[in-house]
């Protein structure tokens, strides 16, 4: 169950961000100031980093949870 929860925590932000961009494209195109644009870019990179972090967390999670995986 822990593995599924970690998967959801890691991948849900980038998926929600993608849906937000899909349904509200004007949110990006109407970035009037550089602060709004850089906030958008920062949010994207943070969400992307969290989703990619799942790749290096996965072996660590499996090694702590499974006796057979360690050997």
mmJSON file of the N, C-alpha and C atoms, coordinates in Angstrom:
{"data_MODEL":{"atom_site":{
"group_PDB":["ATOM","ATOM","ATOM","ATOM","ATOM","ATOM","ATOM","ATOM","ATOM","ATOM","ATOM","ATOM","ATOM","ATOM","ATOM","ATOM","ATOM","ATOM","ATOM","ATOM","ATOM","ATOM","ATOM","ATOM","ATOM","ATOM","ATOM","ATOM","ATOM","ATOM","ATOM","ATOM","ATOM","ATOM","ATOM","ATOM","ATOM","ATOM","ATOM","ATOM","ATOM","ATOM","ATOM","ATOM","ATOM","ATOM","ATOM","ATOM","ATOM","ATOM","ATOM","ATOM","ATOM","ATOM","ATOM","ATOM","ATOM","ATOM","ATOM","ATOM","ATOM","ATOM","ATOM","ATOM","ATOM","ATOM","ATOM","ATOM","ATOM","ATOM","ATOM","ATOM","ATOM","ATOM","ATOM","ATOM","ATOM","ATOM","ATOM","ATOM","ATOM","ATOM","ATOM","ATOM","ATOM","ATOM","ATOM","ATOM","ATOM","ATOM","ATOM","ATOM","ATOM","ATOM","ATOM","ATOM","ATOM","ATOM","ATOM","ATOM","ATOM","ATOM","ATOM","ATOM","ATOM","ATOM","ATOM","ATOM","ATOM","ATOM","ATOM","ATOM","ATOM","ATOM","ATOM","ATOM","ATOM","ATOM","ATOM","ATOM","ATOM","ATOM","ATOM","ATOM","ATOM","ATOM","ATOM","ATOM","ATOM","ATOM","ATOM","ATOM","ATOM","ATOM","ATOM","ATOM","ATOM","ATOM","ATOM","ATOM","ATOM","ATOM","ATOM","ATOM","ATOM","ATOM","ATOM","ATOM","ATOM","ATOM","ATOM","ATOM","ATOM","ATOM","ATOM","ATOM","ATOM","ATOM","ATOM","ATOM","ATOM","ATOM","ATOM","ATOM","ATOM","ATOM","ATOM","ATOM","ATOM","ATOM","ATOM","ATOM","ATOM","ATOM","ATOM","ATOM","ATOM","ATOM","ATOM","ATOM","ATOM","ATOM","ATOM","ATOM","ATOM","ATOM","ATOM","ATOM","ATOM","ATOM","ATOM","ATOM","ATOM","ATOM","ATOM","ATOM","ATOM","ATOM","ATOM","ATOM","ATOM","ATOM","ATOM","ATOM","ATOM","ATOM","ATOM","ATOM","ATOM","ATOM","ATOM","ATOM","ATOM"],
"id":[1,2,3,4,5,6,7,8,9,10,11,12,13,14,15,16,17,18,19,20,21,22,23,24,25,26,27,28,29,30,31,32,33,34,35,36,37,38,39,40,41,42,43,44,45,46,47,48,49,50,51,52,53,54,55,56,57,58,59,60,61,62,63,64,65,66,67,68,69,70,71,72,73,74,75,76,77,78,79,80,81,82,83,84,85,86,87,88,89,90,91,92,93,94,95,96,97,98,99,100,101,102,103,104,105,106,107,108,109,110,111,112,113,114,115,116,117,118,119,120,121,122,123,124,125,126,127,128,129,130,131,132,133,134,135,136,137,138,139,140,141,142,143,144,145,146,147,148,149,150,151,152,153,154,155,156,157,158,159,160,161,162,163,164,165,166,167,168,169,170,171,172,173,174,175,176,177,178,179,180,181,182,183,184,185,186,187,188,189,190,191,192,193,194,195,196,197,198,199,200,201,202,203,204,205,206,207,208,209,210,211,212,213],
"type_symbol":["N","C","C","N","C","C","N","C","C","N","C","C","N","C","C","N","C","C","N","C","C","N","C","C","N","C","C","N","C","C","N","C","C","N","C","C","N","C","C","N","C","C","N","C","C","N","C","C","N","C","C","N","C","C","N","C","C","N","C","C","N","C","C","N","C","C","N","C","C","N","C","C","N","C","C","N","C","C","N","C","C","N","C","C","N","C","C","N","C","C","N","C","C","N","C","C","N","C","C","N","C","C","N","C","C","N","C","C","N","C","C","N","C","C","N","C","C","N","C","C","N","C","C","N","C","C","N","C","C","N","C","C","N","C","C","N","C","C","N","C","C","N","C","C","N","C","C","N","C","C","N","C","C","N","C","C","N","C","C","N","C","C","N","C","C","N","C","C","N","C","C","N","C","C","N","C","C","N","C","C","N","C","C","N","C","C","N","C","C","N","C","C","N","C","C","N","C","C","N","C","C","N","C","C","N","C","C","N","C","C","N","C","C"],
"label_atom_id":["N","CA","C","N","CA","C","N","CA","C","N","CA","C","N","CA","C","N","CA","C","N","CA","C","N","CA","C","N","CA","C","N","CA","C","N","CA","C","N","CA","C","N","CA","C","N","CA","C","N","CA","C","N","CA","C","N","CA","C","N","CA","C","N","CA","C","N","CA","C","N","CA","C","N","CA","C","N","CA","C","N","CA","C","N","CA","C","N","CA","C","N","CA","C","N","CA","C","N","CA","C","N","CA","C","N","CA","C","N","CA","C","N","CA","C","N","CA","C","N","CA","C","N","CA","C","N","CA","C","N","CA","C","N","CA","C","N","CA","C","N","CA","C","N","CA","C","N","CA","C","N","CA","C","N","CA","C","N","CA","C","N","CA","C","N","CA","C","N","CA","C","N","CA","C","N","CA","C","N","CA","C","N","CA","C","N","CA","C","N","CA","C","N","CA","C","N","CA","C","N","CA","C","N","CA","C","N","CA","C","N","CA","C","N","CA","C","N","CA","C","N","CA","C","N","CA","C","N","CA","C","N","CA","C","N","CA","C","N","CA","C","N","CA","C","N","CA","C"],
"label_alt_id":[null,null,null,null,null,null,null,null,null,null,null,null,null,null,null,null,null,null,null,null,null,null,null,null,null,null,null,null,null,null,null,null,null,null,null,null,null,null,null,null,null,null,null,null,null,null,null,null,null,null,null,null,null,null,null,null,null,null,null,null,null,null,null,null,null,null,null,null,null,null,null,null,null,null,null,null,null,null,null,null,null,null,null,null,null,null,null,null,null,null,null,null,null,null,null,null,null,null,null,null,null,null,null,null,null,null,null,null,null,null,null,null,null,null,null,null,null,null,null,null,null,null,null,null,null,null,null,null,null,null,null,null,null,null,null,null,null,null,null,null,null,null,null,null,null,null,null,null,null,null,null,null,null,null,null,null,null,null,null,null,null,null,null,null,null,null,null,null,null,null,null,null,null,null,null,null,null,null,null,null,null,null,null,null,null,null,null,null,null,null,null,null,null,null,null,null,null,null,null,null,null,null,null,null,null,null,null,null,null,null,null,null,null],
"label_comp_id":["UNK","UNK","UNK","UNK","UNK","UNK","UNK","UNK","UNK","UNK","UNK","UNK","UNK","UNK","UNK","UNK","UNK","UNK","UNK","UNK","UNK","UNK","UNK","UNK","UNK","UNK","UNK","UNK","UNK","UNK","UNK","UNK","UNK","UNK","UNK","UNK","UNK","UNK","UNK","UNK","UNK","UNK","UNK","UNK","UNK","UNK","UNK","UNK","UNK","UNK","UNK","UNK","UNK","UNK","UNK","UNK","UNK","UNK","UNK","UNK","UNK","UNK","UNK","UNK","UNK","UNK","UNK","UNK","UNK","UNK","UNK","UNK","UNK","UNK","UNK","UNK","UNK","UNK","UNK","UNK","UNK","UNK","UNK","UNK","UNK","UNK","UNK","UNK","UNK","UNK","UNK","UNK","UNK","UNK","UNK","UNK","UNK","UNK","UNK","UNK","UNK","UNK","UNK","UNK","UNK","UNK","UNK","UNK","UNK","UNK","UNK","UNK","UNK","UNK","UNK","UNK","UNK","UNK","UNK","UNK","UNK","UNK","UNK","UNK","UNK","UNK","UNK","UNK","UNK","UNK","UNK","UNK","UNK","UNK","UNK","UNK","UNK","UNK","UNK","UNK","UNK","UNK","UNK","UNK","UNK","UNK","UNK","UNK","UNK","UNK","UNK","UNK","UNK","UNK","UNK","UNK","UNK","UNK","UNK","UNK","UNK","UNK","UNK","UNK","UNK","UNK","UNK","UNK","UNK","UNK","UNK","UNK","UNK","UNK","UNK","UNK","UNK","UNK","UNK","UNK","UNK","UNK","UNK","UNK","UNK","UNK","UNK","UNK","UNK","UNK","UNK","UNK","UNK","UNK","UNK","UNK","UNK","UNK","UNK","UNK","UNK","UNK","UNK","UNK","UNK","UNK","UNK","UNK","UNK","UNK","UNK","UNK","UNK"],
"label_asym_id":["A","A","A","A","A","A","A","A","A","A","A","A","A","A","A","A","A","A","A","A","A","A","A","A","A","A","A","A","A","A","A","A","A","A","A","A","A","A","A","A","A","A","A","A","A","A","A","A","A","A","A","A","A","A","A","A","A","A","A","A","A","A","A","A","A","A","A","A","A","A","A","A","A","A","A","A","A","A","A","A","A","A","A","A","A","A","A","A","A","A","A","A","A","A","A","A","A","A","A","A","A","A","A","A","A","A","A","A","A","A","A","A","A","A","A","A","A","A","A","A","A","A","A","A","A","A","A","A","A","A","A","A","A","A","A","A","A","A","A","A","A","A","A","A","A","A","A","A","A","A","A","A","A","A","A","A","A","A","A","A","A","A","A","A","A","A","A","A","A","A","A","A","A","A","A","A","A","A","A","A","A","A","A","A","A","A","A","A","A","A","A","A","A","A","A","A","A","A","A","A","A","A","A","A","A","A","A","A","A","A","A","A","A"],
"label_entity_id":["1","1","1","1","1","1","1","1","1","1","1","1","1","1","1","1","1","1","1","1","1","1","1","1","1","1","1","1","1","1","1","1","1","1","1","1","1","1","1","1","1","1","1","1","1","1","1","1","1","1","1","1","1","1","1","1","1","1","1","1","1","1","1","1","1","1","1","1","1","1","1","1","1","1","1","1","1","1","1","1","1","1","1","1","1","1","1","1","1","1","1","1","1","1","1","1","1","1","1","1","1","1","1","1","1","1","1","1","1","1","1","1","1","1","1","1","1","1","1","1","1","1","1","1","1","1","1","1","1","1","1","1","1","1","1","1","1","1","1","1","1","1","1","1","1","1","1","1","1","1","1","1","1","1","1","1","1","1","1","1","1","1","1","1","1","1","1","1","1","1","1","1","1","1","1","1","1","1","1","1","1","1","1","1","1","1","1","1","1","1","1","1","1","1","1","1","1","1","1","1","1","1","1","1","1","1","1","1","1","1","1","1","1"],
"label_seq_id":[1,1,1,2,2,2,3,3,3,4,4,4,5,5,5,6,6,6,7,7,7,8,8,8,9,9,9,10,10,10,11,11,11,12,12,12,13,13,13,14,14,14,15,15,15,16,16,16,17,17,17,18,18,18,19,19,19,20,20,20,21,21,21,22,22,22,23,23,23,24,24,24,25,25,25,26,26,26,27,27,27,28,28,28,29,29,29,30,30,30,31,31,31,32,32,32,33,33,33,34,34,34,35,35,35,36,36,36,37,37,37,38,38,38,39,39,39,40,40,40,41,41,41,42,42,42,43,43,43,44,44,44,45,45,45,46,46,46,47,47,47,48,48,48,49,49,49,50,50,50,51,51,51,52,52,52,53,53,53,54,54,54,55,55,55,56,56,56,57,57,57,58,58,58,59,59,59,60,60,60,61,61,61,62,62,62,63,63,63,64,64,64,65,65,65,66,66,66,67,67,67,68,68,68,69,69,69,70,70,70,71,71,71],
"pdbx_PDB_ins_code":[null,null,null,null,null,null,null,null,null,null,null,null,null,null,null,null,null,null,null,null,null,null,null,null,null,null,null,null,null,null,null,null,null,null,null,null,null,null,null,null,null,null,null,null,null,null,null,null,null,null,null,null,null,null,null,null,null,null,null,null,null,null,null,null,null,null,null,null,null,null,null,null,null,null,null,null,null,null,null,null,null,null,null,null,null,null,null,null,null,null,null,null,null,null,null,null,null,null,null,null,null,null,null,null,null,null,null,null,null,null,null,null,null,null,null,null,null,null,null,null,null,null,null,null,null,null,null,null,null,null,null,null,null,null,null,null,null,null,null,null,null,null,null,null,null,null,null,null,null,null,null,null,null,null,null,null,null,null,null,null,null,null,null,null,null,null,null,null,null,null,null,null,null,null,null,null,null,null,null,null,null,null,null,null,null,null,null,null,null,null,null,null,null,null,null,null,null,null,null,null,null,null,null,null,null,null,null,null,null,null,null,null,null],
"Cartn_x":[0.824,0.0,0.873,1.984,2.89,3.428,3.688,4.222,3.211,1.95,0.893,0.735,0.82,0.707,1.865,3.074,4.226,4.109,3.574,3.355,2.391,1.303,0.311,0.891,1.646,2.25,3.227,3.97,4.988,4.414,3.413,2.924,1.688,0.956,-0.262,-0.005,1.029,1.23,1.442,2.252,2.509,1.274,0.496,-0.733,-1.767,-1.897,-2.829,-2.366,-1.068,-0.522,-0.821,-0.666,-0.984,-2.456,-3.327,-4.759,-5.082,-4.433,-4.649,-4.234,-3.116,-2.644,-3.569,-4.067,-4.953,-6.281,-6.864,-8.183,-8.126,-6.988,-6.843,-5.578,-5.503,-4.281,-4.049,-5.096,-4.93,-4.147,-4.138,-3.394,-1.905,-1.413,-0.008,0.193,-0.679,-0.504,-0.713,-1.452,-1.722,-0.777,0.375,1.355,1.904,1.342,1.674,3.024,3.42,4.697,5.659,6.911,7.901,7.75,7.233,7.02,5.98,4.904,3.89,4.468,5.256,5.862,6.831,7.691,8.669,8.009,6.882,6.128,5.6,5.071,4.584,5.714,6.843,7.982,8.497,8.559,8.998,8.065,6.772,5.801,5.952,6.18,6.357,7.599,8.727,9.95,9.837,9.154,8.957,8.119,7.007,6.152,6.896,7.683,8.449,9.525,10.178,11.211,10.607,9.441,8.772,8.439,7.95,7.602,8.848,9.93,11.16,11.826,11.559,12.115,11.582,10.431,9.873,10.8,11.523,12.424,13.574,14.099,15.18,14.669,13.426,12.857,12.376,11.99,11.418,12.35,13.613,14.483,14.704,14.749,14.933,13.723,12.537,11.311,11.258,11.54,11.493,12.547,13.711,14.751,14.398,13.692,13.291,12.057,11.224,9.96,10.005,10.943,10.937,12.231,12.086,13.244,13.875,13.073,13.583,14.301,13.916,14.54,15.979,16.26,17.592,18.634,18.222,19.215,19.557],
"Cartn_y":[-1.195,0.0,1.267,1.191,2.338,2.702,1.688,1.918,2.674,2.307,2.976,4.422,4.652,6.015,6.877,6.332,7.093,7.377,6.427,6.641,7.801,7.811,8.885,10.233,10.264,11.52,12.06,11.174,11.617,12.01,11.312,11.554,12.441,12.588,13.394,14.87,15.504,16.934,17.23,16.449,16.735,16.439,15.446,15.152,16.26,16.752,17.853,19.127,19.344,20.505,20.419,19.232,19.036,19.276,18.817,19.066,20.546,21.218,22.653,23.407,23.047,23.692,23.354,22.124,21.711,22.476,22.613,23.241,24.762,25.314,26.765,27.254,27.136,27.561,29.071,29.843,31.293,31.665,30.771,31.01,31.194,30.465,30.578,31.741,31.835,32.845,34.264,34.427,35.761,36.136,35.527,35.891,37.274,38.288,39.669,40.113,39.55,39.952,38.765,39.085,38.012,37.184,37.777,37.022,35.921,36.232,35.215,34.106,34.477,33.481,32.588,33.187,32.399,31.565,32.023,31.206,29.96,30.138,29.001,28.022,28.532,27.672,26.965,27.676,27.069,25.964,26.193,25.158,23.93,24.159,23.029,22.221,22.891,22.168,21.446,22.036,21.365,20.103,20.211,19.043,17.975,18.396,17.448,16.762,17.5,16.919,15.897,16.205,15.265,13.962,14.071,12.851,12.046,12.702,11.982,11.43,12.036,11.542,10.149,9.823,8.493,7.411,7.703,6.719,6.348,7.311,6.934,6.53,6.842,6.388,4.944,4.506,3.174,2.061,1.991,0.928,1.025,2.228,2.4,1.862,2.186,1.7,0.179,-0.387,-1.842,-2.521,-1.936,-2.574,-2.574,-1.574,-1.547,-2.409,-2.618,-3.308,-4.798,-5.247,-6.642,-7.337,-8.429,-9.239,-9.886,-10.309,-10.978,-10.013,-8.762,-7.784,-7.494,-7.597,-7.282,-8.326,-9.551,-10.605,-10.751],
"Cartn_z":[0.0,0.0,0.0,0.709,0.782,-0.6,-1.411,-2.755,-3.613,-3.485,-4.252,-3.797,-2.503,-1.97,-2.459,-2.446,-2.937,-4.435,-5.177,-6.608,-6.822,-6.063,-6.2,-5.788,-4.71,-4.249,-5.288,-5.908,-6.862,-8.219,-8.69,-10.049,-10.121,-9.036,-9.078,-9.376,-8.808,-9.11,-10.595,-11.287,-12.705,-13.545,-13.149,-13.885,-13.691,-12.473,-12.208,-12.911,-12.942,-13.639,-15.134,-15.7,-17.112,-17.414,-16.533,-16.715,-16.597,-15.666,-15.497,-16.754,-17.32,-18.549,-19.72,-19.75,-20.842,-20.81,-19.618,-19.514,-19.409,-18.976,-18.845,-19.554,-20.874,-21.576,-21.491,-21.272,-21.152,-19.903,-18.94,-17.709,-18.017,-19.008,-19.395,-20.353,-21.332,-22.376,-21.866,-20.796,-20.258,-19.124,-19.072,-18.05,-18.396,-17.749,-18.102,-17.557,-16.446,-15.862,-15.884,-15.74,-15.71,-14.438,-13.359,-12.127,-12.34,-13.05,-13.334,-14.208,-15.19,-16.075,-15.304,-14.498,-13.753,-12.662,-12.141,-11.196,-11.889,-13.094,-13.879,-14.176,-14.623,-14.951,-13.696,-12.59,-11.335,-10.87,-11.007,-10.635,-11.521,-12.81,-13.724,-13.348,-13.133,-12.8,-11.469,-10.497,-9.213,-9.393,-10.12,-10.362,-11.154,-12.125,-12.929,-12.085,-11.224,-10.371,-9.411,-8.859,-7.95,-8.684,-9.903,-10.643,-11.009,-11.34,-11.658,-10.4,-9.262,-8.003,-7.674,-8.188,-7.948,-8.494,-9.549,-10.15,-9.225,-8.48,-7.574,-6.201,-5.871,-4.6,-4.679,-5.857,-6.016,-5.52,-5.937,-5.417,-3.912,-3.392,-1.951,-1.2,-1.679,-1.044,-1.093,-2.255,-2.384,-1.514,-1.378,-0.566,0.909,1.386,2.785,3.056,2.053,2.287,1.972,1.182,0.754,1.152,1.84,2.224,0.988,0.027,-1.177,-2.109,-2.101,-2.989,-2.569,-1.277,-0.752,-1.137,-1.311,-1.568,-3.02],
"occupancy":[1.0,1.0,1.0,1.0,1.0,1.0,1.0,1.0,1.0,1.0,1.0,1.0,1.0,1.0,1.0,1.0,1.0,1.0,1.0,1.0,1.0,1.0,1.0,1.0,1.0,1.0,1.0,1.0,1.0,1.0,1.0,1.0,1.0,1.0,1.0,1.0,1.0,1.0,1.0,1.0,1.0,1.0,1.0,1.0,1.0,1.0,1.0,1.0,1.0,1.0,1.0,1.0,1.0,1.0,1.0,1.0,1.0,1.0,1.0,1.0,1.0,1.0,1.0,1.0,1.0,1.0,1.0,1.0,1.0,1.0,1.0,1.0,1.0,1.0,1.0,1.0,1.0,1.0,1.0,1.0,1.0,1.0,1.0,1.0,1.0,1.0,1.0,1.0,1.0,1.0,1.0,1.0,1.0,1.0,1.0,1.0,1.0,1.0,1.0,1.0,1.0,1.0,1.0,1.0,1.0,1.0,1.0,1.0,1.0,1.0,1.0,1.0,1.0,1.0,1.0,1.0,1.0,1.0,1.0,1.0,1.0,1.0,1.0,1.0,1.0,1.0,1.0,1.0,1.0,1.0,1.0,1.0,1.0,1.0,1.0,1.0,1.0,1.0,1.0,1.0,1.0,1.0,1.0,1.0,1.0,1.0,1.0,1.0,1.0,1.0,1.0,1.0,1.0,1.0,1.0,1.0,1.0,1.0,1.0,1.0,1.0,1.0,1.0,1.0,1.0,1.0,1.0,1.0,1.0,1.0,1.0,1.0,1.0,1.0,1.0,1.0,1.0,1.0,1.0,1.0,1.0,1.0,1.0,1.0,1.0,1.0,1.0,1.0,1.0,1.0,1.0,1.0,1.0,1.0,1.0,1.0,1.0,1.0,1.0,1.0,1.0,1.0,1.0,1.0,1.0,1.0,1.0,1.0,1.0,1.0,1.0,1.0,1.0],
"B_iso_or_equiv":[0.0,0.0,0.0,0.0,0.0,0.0,0.0,0.0,0.0,0.0,0.0,0.0,0.0,0.0,0.0,0.0,0.0,0.0,0.0,0.0,0.0,0.0,0.0,0.0,0.0,0.0,0.0,0.0,0.0,0.0,0.0,0.0,0.0,0.0,0.0,0.0,0.0,0.0,0.0,0.0,0.0,0.0,0.0,0.0,0.0,0.0,0.0,0.0,0.0,0.0,0.0,0.0,0.0,0.0,0.0,0.0,0.0,0.0,0.0,0.0,0.0,0.0,0.0,0.0,0.0,0.0,0.0,0.0,0.0,0.0,0.0,0.0,0.0,0.0,0.0,0.0,0.0,0.0,0.0,0.0,0.0,0.0,0.0,0.0,0.0,0.0,0.0,0.0,0.0,0.0,0.0,0.0,0.0,0.0,0.0,0.0,0.0,0.0,0.0,0.0,0.0,0.0,0.0,0.0,0.0,0.0,0.0,0.0,0.0,0.0,0.0,0.0,0.0,0.0,0.0,0.0,0.0,0.0,0.0,0.0,0.0,0.0,0.0,0.0,0.0,0.0,0.0,0.0,0.0,0.0,0.0,0.0,0.0,0.0,0.0,0.0,0.0,0.0,0.0,0.0,0.0,0.0,0.0,0.0,0.0,0.0,0.0,0.0,0.0,0.0,0.0,0.0,0.0,0.0,0.0,0.0,0.0,0.0,0.0,0.0,0.0,0.0,0.0,0.0,0.0,0.0,0.0,0.0,0.0,0.0,0.0,0.0,0.0,0.0,0.0,0.0,0.0,0.0,0.0,0.0,0.0,0.0,0.0,0.0,0.0,0.0,0.0,0.0,0.0,0.0,0.0,0.0,0.0,0.0,0.0,0.0,0.0,0.0,0.0,0.0,0.0,0.0,0.0,0.0,0.0,0.0,0.0,0.0,0.0,0.0,0.0,0.0,0.0],
"pdbx_formal_charge":[null,null,null,null,null,null,null,null,null,null,null,null,null,null,null,null,null,null,null,null,null,null,null,null,null,null,null,null,null,null,null,null,null,null,null,null,null,null,null,null,null,null,null,null,null,null,null,null,null,null,null,null,null,null,null,null,null,null,null,null,null,null,null,null,null,null,null,null,null,null,null,null,null,null,null,null,null,null,null,null,null,null,null,null,null,null,null,null,null,null,null,null,null,null,null,null,null,null,null,null,null,null,null,null,null,null,null,null,null,null,null,null,null,null,null,null,null,null,null,null,null,null,null,null,null,null,null,null,null,null,null,null,null,null,null,null,null,null,null,null,null,null,null,null,null,null,null,null,null,null,null,null,null,null,null,null,null,null,null,null,null,null,null,null,null,null,null,null,null,null,null,null,null,null,null,null,null,null,null,null,null,null,null,null,null,null,null,null,null,null,null,null,null,null,null,null,null,null,null,null,null,null,null,null,null,null,null,null,null,null,null,null,null],
"auth_seq_id":[1,1,1,2,2,2,3,3,3,4,4,4,5,5,5,6,6,6,7,7,7,8,8,8,9,9,9,10,10,10,11,11,11,12,12,12,13,13,13,14,14,14,15,15,15,16,16,16,17,17,17,18,18,18,19,19,19,20,20,20,21,21,21,22,22,22,23,23,23,24,24,24,25,25,25,26,26,26,27,27,27,28,28,28,29,29,29,30,30,30,31,31,31,32,32,32,33,33,33,34,34,34,35,35,35,36,36,36,37,37,37,38,38,38,39,39,39,40,40,40,41,41,41,42,42,42,43,43,43,44,44,44,45,45,45,46,46,46,47,47,47,48,48,48,49,49,49,50,50,50,51,51,51,52,52,52,53,53,53,54,54,54,55,55,55,56,56,56,57,57,57,58,58,58,59,59,59,60,60,60,61,61,61,62,62,62,63,63,63,64,64,64,65,65,65,66,66,66,67,67,67,68,68,68,69,69,69,70,70,70,71,71,71],
"auth_comp_id":["UNK","UNK","UNK","UNK","UNK","UNK","UNK","UNK","UNK","UNK","UNK","UNK","UNK","UNK","UNK","UNK","UNK","UNK","UNK","UNK","UNK","UNK","UNK","UNK","UNK","UNK","UNK","UNK","UNK","UNK","UNK","UNK","UNK","UNK","UNK","UNK","UNK","UNK","UNK","UNK","UNK","UNK","UNK","UNK","UNK","UNK","UNK","UNK","UNK","UNK","UNK","UNK","UNK","UNK","UNK","UNK","UNK","UNK","UNK","UNK","UNK","UNK","UNK","UNK","UNK","UNK","UNK","UNK","UNK","UNK","UNK","UNK","UNK","UNK","UNK","UNK","UNK","UNK","UNK","UNK","UNK","UNK","UNK","UNK","UNK","UNK","UNK","UNK","UNK","UNK","UNK","UNK","UNK","UNK","UNK","UNK","UNK","UNK","UNK","UNK","UNK","UNK","UNK","UNK","UNK","UNK","UNK","UNK","UNK","UNK","UNK","UNK","UNK","UNK","UNK","UNK","UNK","UNK","UNK","UNK","UNK","UNK","UNK","UNK","UNK","UNK","UNK","UNK","UNK","UNK","UNK","UNK","UNK","UNK","UNK","UNK","UNK","UNK","UNK","UNK","UNK","UNK","UNK","UNK","UNK","UNK","UNK","UNK","UNK","UNK","UNK","UNK","UNK","UNK","UNK","UNK","UNK","UNK","UNK","UNK","UNK","UNK","UNK","UNK","UNK","UNK","UNK","UNK","UNK","UNK","UNK","UNK","UNK","UNK","UNK","UNK","UNK","UNK","UNK","UNK","UNK","UNK","UNK","UNK","UNK","UNK","UNK","UNK","UNK","UNK","UNK","UNK","UNK","UNK","UNK","UNK","UNK","UNK","UNK","UNK","UNK","UNK","UNK","UNK","UNK","UNK","UNK","UNK","UNK","UNK","UNK","UNK","UNK"],
"auth_asym_id":["A","A","A","A","A","A","A","A","A","A","A","A","A","A","A","A","A","A","A","A","A","A","A","A","A","A","A","A","A","A","A","A","A","A","A","A","A","A","A","A","A","A","A","A","A","A","A","A","A","A","A","A","A","A","A","A","A","A","A","A","A","A","A","A","A","A","A","A","A","A","A","A","A","A","A","A","A","A","A","A","A","A","A","A","A","A","A","A","A","A","A","A","A","A","A","A","A","A","A","A","A","A","A","A","A","A","A","A","A","A","A","A","A","A","A","A","A","A","A","A","A","A","A","A","A","A","A","A","A","A","A","A","A","A","A","A","A","A","A","A","A","A","A","A","A","A","A","A","A","A","A","A","A","A","A","A","A","A","A","A","A","A","A","A","A","A","A","A","A","A","A","A","A","A","A","A","A","A","A","A","A","A","A","A","A","A","A","A","A","A","A","A","A","A","A","A","A","A","A","A","A","A","A","A","A","A","A","A","A","A","A","A","A"],
"auth_atom_id":["N","CA","C","N","CA","C","N","CA","C","N","CA","C","N","CA","C","N","CA","C","N","CA","C","N","CA","C","N","CA","C","N","CA","C","N","CA","C","N","CA","C","N","CA","C","N","CA","C","N","CA","C","N","CA","C","N","CA","C","N","CA","C","N","CA","C","N","CA","C","N","CA","C","N","CA","C","N","CA","C","N","CA","C","N","CA","C","N","CA","C","N","CA","C","N","CA","C","N","CA","C","N","CA","C","N","CA","C","N","CA","C","N","CA","C","N","CA","C","N","CA","C","N","CA","C","N","CA","C","N","CA","C","N","CA","C","N","CA","C","N","CA","C","N","CA","C","N","CA","C","N","CA","C","N","CA","C","N","CA","C","N","CA","C","N","CA","C","N","CA","C","N","CA","C","N","CA","C","N","CA","C","N","CA","C","N","CA","C","N","CA","C","N","CA","C","N","CA","C","N","CA","C","N","CA","C","N","CA","C","N","CA","C","N","CA","C","N","CA","C","N","CA","C","N","CA","C","N","CA","C","N","CA","C","N","CA","C","N","CA","C","N","CA","C","N","CA","C"],
"pdbx_PDB_model_num":[1,1,1,1,1,1,1,1,1,1,1,1,1,1,1,1,1,1,1,1,1,1,1,1,1,1,1,1,1,1,1,1,1,1,1,1,1,1,1,1,1,1,1,1,1,1,1,1,1,1,1,1,1,1,1,1,1,1,1,1,1,1,1,1,1,1,1,1,1,1,1,1,1,1,1,1,1,1,1,1,1,1,1,1,1,1,1,1,1,1,1,1,1,1,1,1,1,1,1,1,1,1,1,1,1,1,1,1,1,1,1,1,1,1,1,1,1,1,1,1,1,1,1,1,1,1,1,1,1,1,1,1,1,1,1,1,1,1,1,1,1,1,1,1,1,1,1,1,1,1,1,1,1,1,1,1,1,1,1,1,1,1,1,1,1,1,1,1,1,1,1,1,1,1,1,1,1,1,1,1,1,1,1,1,1,1,1,1,1,1,1,1,1,1,1,1,1,1,1,1,1,1,1,1,1,1,1,1,1,1,1,1,1]
}}}
